[in-house]
């Protein structure tokens, strides 16, 4: 099992909830308890492209973990 990194801006996470249809979210910023994220699509090269018309959402940081209704880390992050 891979280690889940601490959520940080620039990372891409995927929704594990089956109702989310595997949506991918880019962390734009974090604060003490939440991450502000927007839904993205990935190019063939793996670059995130924000989807037009999709609103931003705030998700509690403790939900960013690989459970059945949580989120799993895909890639990215600020260096």
CORMO-V628574 format. One record per backbone hydrogen bond with DSSP energy under -1.0 kcal/mol. CO is the residue of the C=O (numbers start at 1). NH is the residue of the N-H. E is the energy in kcal/mol with one decimal. If there is no record, write none. Layout:
co=CO nh=NH e=E
co=CO nh=NH e=E
//
This chain:
co=8 nh=11 e=-1.7
co=9 nh=78 e=-1.1
co=11 nh=27 e=-2.6
co=12 nh=74 e=-3.0
co=12 nh=75 e=-1.2
co=13 nh=25 e=-3.3
co=14 nh=72 e=-2.5
co=17 nh=20 e=-2.1
co=20 nh=23 e=-1.4
co=23 nh=15 e=-2.8
co=24 nh=40 e=-2.5
co=25 nh=13 e=-2.7
co=26 nh=38 e=-1.7
co=27 nh=10 e=-3.0
co=29 nh=36 e=-2.9
co=33 nh=61 e=-2.7
co=34 nh=31 e=-2.4
co=35 nh=59 e=-2.5
co=36 nh=28 e=-3.1
co=36 nh=29 e=-1.3
co=37 nh=57 e=-2.7
co=38 nh=26 e=-2.9
co=39 nh=51 e=-2.1
co=41 nh=49 e=-2.8
co=43 nh=46 e=-2.3
co=47 nh=43 e=-2.5
co=49 nh=41 e=-2.4
co=51 nh=54 e=-1.2
co=57 nh=37 e=-3.2
co=59 nh=35 e=-2.6
co=60 nh=63 e=-1.7
co=61 nh=64 e=-1.5
co=63 nh=65 e=-2.2
co=63 nh=71 e=-1.0
co=65 nh=67 e=-2.1
co=65 nh=71 e=-1.3
co=67 nh=70 e=-1.0
co=70 nh=16 e=-2.5
co=72 nh=14 e=-2.9
co=75 nh=12 e=-3.3
//
